[in-house]
Amino acid sequence: MKIKNSLKSLMQRDRNNKLVRRKGRVYIINKKAPRYKARQG
């Protein structure tokens, strides 16, 4: 999982990326290509 300050650029890497908020953190999840997982922090 990548940890970045800004997820905007990472969102555009794959069209299956979804932005999710969990416990006050922002995550990108991708069911089809889990290598694109990321967390903002």
Backbone atoms as SQL, in Angstrom:
CREATE TABLE atoms (id INTEGER PRIMARY KEY, chain TEXT, resi INTEGER, resn TEXT, atom TEXT, x REAL, y REAL, z REAL);
INSERT INTO atoms VALUES
  (1, 'A', 1, 'MET', 'N', 0.834, -1.191, 0.000),
  (2, 'A', 1, 'MET', 'CA', 0.000, 0.000, 0.000),
  (3, 'A', 1, 'MET', 'C', 0.875, 1.248, 0.000),
  (4, 'A', 2, 'LYS', 'N', 0.573, 2.149, -0.922),
  (5, 'A', 2, 'LYS', 'CA', 1.308, 3.406, -0.971),
  (6, 'A', 2, 'LYS', 'C', 0.682, 4.404, 0.003),
  (7, 'A', 3, 'ILE', 'N', 1.507, 5.240, 0.607),
  (8, 'A', 3, 'ILE', 'CA', 1.011, 6.294, 1.482),
  (9, 'A', 3, 'ILE', 'C', 1.450, 7.625, 0.893),
  (10, 'A', 4, 'LYS', 'N', 0.485, 8.446, 0.507),
  (11, 'A', 4, 'LYS', 'CA', 0.781, 9.708, -0.169),
  (12, 'A', 4, 'LYS', 'C', 0.046, 10.854, 0.499),
  (13, 'A', 5, 'ASN', 'N', 0.573, 12.069, 0.324),
  (14, 'A', 5, 'ASN', 'CA', -0.124, 13.248, 0.844),
  (15, 'A', 5, 'ASN', 'C', -1.331, 13.597, -0.011),
  (16, 'A', 6, 'SER', 'N', -1.213, 13.373, -1.301),
  (17, 'A', 6, 'SER', 'CA', -2.325, 13.670, -2.196),
  (18, 'A', 6, 'SER', 'C', -2.613, 12.451, -3.067),
  (19, 'A', 7, 'LEU', 'N', -3.881, 12.043, -3.102),
  (20, 'A', 7, 'LEU', 'CA', -4.246, 10.828, -3.833),
  (21, 'A', 7, 'LEU', 'C', -4.778, 11.142, -5.229),
  (22, 'A', 8, 'LYS', 'N', -4.857, 12.433, -5.569),
  (23, 'A', 8, 'LYS', 'CA', -5.486, 12.813, -6.835),
  (24, 'A', 8, 'LYS', 'C', -4.794, 12.166, -8.030),
  (25, 'A', 9, 'SER', 'N', -3.478, 12.220, -8.056),
  (26, 'A', 9, 'SER', 'CA', -2.744, 11.657, -9.198),
  (27, 'A', 9, 'SER', 'C', -2.850, 10.133, -9.217),
  (28, 'A', 10, 'LEU', 'N', -2.894, 9.516, -8.034),
  (29, 'A', 10, 'LEU', 'CA', -2.987, 8.059, -7.978),
  (30, 'A', 10, 'LEU', 'C', -4.369, 7.568, -8.432),
  (31, 'A', 11, 'MET', 'N', -5.389, 8.401, -8.240),
  (32, 'A', 11, 'MET', 'CA', -6.744, 8.012, -8.629),
  (33, 'A', 11, 'MET', 'C', -6.834, 7.784, -10.133),
  (34, 'A', 12, 'GLN', 'N', -6.071, 8.540, -10.909),
  (35, 'A', 12, 'GLN', 'CA', -6.201, 8.486, -12.359),
  (36, 'A', 12, 'GLN', 'C', -5.424, 7.342, -12.989),
  (37, 'A', 13, 'ARG', 'N', -4.739, 6.542, -12.188),
  (38, 'A', 13, 'ARG', 'CA', -3.923, 5.458, -12.752),
  (39, 'A', 13, 'ARG', 'C', -4.747, 4.296, -13.281),
  (40, 'A', 14, 'ASP', 'N', -5.971, 4.133, -12.734),
  (41, 'A', 14, 'ASP', 'CA', -6.800, 3.005, -13.173),
  (42, 'A', 14, 'ASP', 'C', -8.261, 3.400, -13.028),
  (43, 'A', 15, 'ARG', 'N', -9.118, 2.922, -13.972),
  (44, 'A', 15, 'ARG', 'CA', -10.498, 3.378, -13.869),
  (45, 'A', 15, 'ARG', 'C', -11.295, 2.647, -12.821),
  (46, 'A', 16, 'ASN', 'N', -10.779, 1.551, -12.283),
  (47, 'A', 16, 'ASN', 'CA', -11.507, 0.825, -11.236),
  (48, 'A', 16, 'ASN', 'C', -11.209, 1.339, -9.832),
  (49, 'A', 17, 'ASN', 'N', -10.373, 2.369, -9.723),
  (50, 'A', 17, 'ASN', 'CA', -10.053, 2.915, -8.406),
  (51, 'A', 17, 'ASN', 'C', -11.284, 3.566, -7.782),
  (52, 'A', 18, 'LYS', 'N', -11.461, 3.318, -6.482),
  (53, 'A', 18, 'LYS', 'CA', -12.543, 3.961, -5.759),
  (54, 'A', 18, 'LYS', 'C', -11.979, 4.666, -4.535),
  (55, 'A', 19, 'LEU', 'N', -12.485, 5.855, -4.270),
  (56, 'A', 19, 'LEU', 'CA', -12.066, 6.631, -3.107),
  (57, 'A', 19, 'LEU', 'C', -13.003, 6.296, -1.949),
  (58, 'A', 20, 'VAL', 'N', -12.425, 5.887, -0.813),
  (59, 'A', 20, 'VAL', 'CA', -13.220, 5.461, 0.335),
  (60, 'A', 20, 'VAL', 'C', -12.699, 6.168, 1.583),
  (61, 'A', 21, 'ARG', 'N', -13.623, 6.600, 2.449),
  (62, 'A', 21, 'ARG', 'CA', -13.212, 7.178, 3.725),
  (63, 'A', 21, 'ARG', 'C', -13.524, 6.182, 4.826),
  (64, 'A', 22, 'ARG', 'N', -12.496, 5.822, 5.589),
  (65, 'A', 22, 'ARG', 'CA', -12.687, 4.890, 6.710),
  (66, 'A', 22, 'ARG', 'C', -11.925, 5.410, 7.907),
  (67, 'A', 23, 'LYS', 'N', -12.639, 5.562, 9.019),
  (68, 'A', 23, 'LYS', 'CA', -12.018, 5.988, 10.281),
  (69, 'A', 23, 'LYS', 'C', -11.205, 7.260, 10.100),
  (70, 'A', 24, 'GLY', 'N', -11.738, 8.205, 9.354),
  (71, 'A', 24, 'GLY', 'CA', -11.062, 9.497, 9.192),
  (72, 'A', 24, 'GLY', 'C', -9.901, 9.479, 8.222),
  (73, 'A', 25, 'ARG', 'N', -9.630, 8.363, 7.605),
  (74, 'A', 25, 'ARG', 'CA', -8.557, 8.293, 6.609),
  (75, 'A', 25, 'ARG', 'C', -9.152, 8.102, 5.232),
  (76, 'A', 26, 'VAL', 'N', -8.412, 8.543, 4.219),
  (77, 'A', 26, 'VAL', 'CA', -8.886, 8.416, 2.848),
  (78, 'A', 26, 'VAL', 'C', -8.084, 7.322, 2.160),
  (79, 'A', 27, 'TYR', 'N', -8.792, 6.377, 1.541),
  (80, 'A', 27, 'TYR', 'CA', -8.148, 5.243, 0.893),
  (81, 'A', 27, 'TYR', 'C', -8.559, 5.159, -0.574),
  (82, 'A', 28, 'ILE', 'N', -7.662, 4.611, -1.396),
  (83, 'A', 28, 'ILE', 'CA', -8.037, 4.179, -2.740),
  (84, 'A', 28, 'ILE', 'C', -8.042, 2.659, -2.709),
  (85, 'A', 29, 'ILE', 'N', -9.154, 2.070, -3.144),
  (86, 'A', 29, 'ILE', 'CA', -9.198, 0.616, -3.241),
  (87, 'A', 29, 'ILE', 'C', -9.530, 0.236, -4.667),
  (88, 'A', 30, 'ASN', 'N', -9.013, -0.925, -5.073),
  (89, 'A', 30, 'ASN', 'CA', -9.237, -1.398, -6.430),
  (90, 'A', 30, 'ASN', 'C', -9.351, -2.914, -6.375),
  (91, 'A', 31, 'LYS', 'N', -10.575, -3.402, -6.586),
  (92, 'A', 31, 'LYS', 'CA', -10.802, -4.843, -6.494),
  (93, 'A', 31, 'LYS', 'C', -10.081, -5.608, -7.609),
  (94, 'A', 32, 'LYS', 'N', -10.046, -5.028, -8.808),
  (95, 'A', 32, 'LYS', 'CA', -9.476, -5.748, -9.953),
  (96, 'A', 32, 'LYS', 'C', -7.959, -5.740, -9.955),
  (97, 'A', 33, 'ALA', 'N', -7.349, -4.655, -9.439),
  (98, 'A', 33, 'ALA', 'CA', -5.884, -4.552, -9.417),
  (99, 'A', 33, 'ALA', 'C', -5.457, -4.014, -8.054),
  (100, 'A', 34, 'PRO', 'N', -5.341, -4.910, -7.068),
  (101, 'A', 34, 'PRO', 'CA', -5.055, -4.483, -5.690),
  (102, 'A', 34, 'PRO', 'C', -3.721, -3.755, -5.539),
  (103, 'A', 35, 'ARG', 'N', -2.879, -3.782, -6.553),
  (104, 'A', 35, 'ARG', 'CA', -1.594, -3.076, -6.425),
  (105, 'A', 35, 'ARG', 'C', -1.771, -1.563, -6.393),
  (106, 'A', 36, 'TYR', 'N', -2.961, -1.076, -6.735),
  (107, 'A', 36, 'TYR', 'CA', -3.205, 0.367, -6.721),
  (108, 'A', 36, 'TYR', 'C', -3.721, 0.862, -5.371),
  (109, 'A', 37, 'LYS', 'N', -3.724, -0.010, -4.360),
  (110, 'A', 37, 'LYS', 'CA', -4.197, 0.429, -3.047),
  (111, 'A', 37, 'LYS', 'C', -3.331, 1.568, -2.526),
  (112, 'A', 38, 'ALA', 'N', -3.962, 2.563, -1.908),
  (113, 'A', 38, 'ALA', 'CA', -3.210, 3.679, -1.363),
  (114, 'A', 38, 'ALA', 'C', -3.973, 4.277, -0.181),
  (115, 'A', 39, 'ARG', 'N', -3.208, 4.983, 0.658),
  (116, 'A', 39, 'ARG', 'CA', -3.789, 5.662, 1.813),
  (117, 'A', 39, 'ARG', 'C', -3.229, 7.067, 1.870),
  (118, 'A', 40, 'GLN', 'N', -4.079, 8.004, 2.263),
  (119, 'A', 40, 'GLN', 'CA', -3.600, 9.383, 2.428),
  (120, 'A', 40, 'GLN', 'C', -3.095, 9.554, 3.842),
  (121, 'A', 41, 'GLY', 'N', -1.941, 10.243, 3.994),
  (122, 'A', 41, 'GLY', 'CA', -1.437, 10.418, 5.347),
  (123, 'A', 41, 'GLY', 'C', -0.211, 11.225, 5.458);
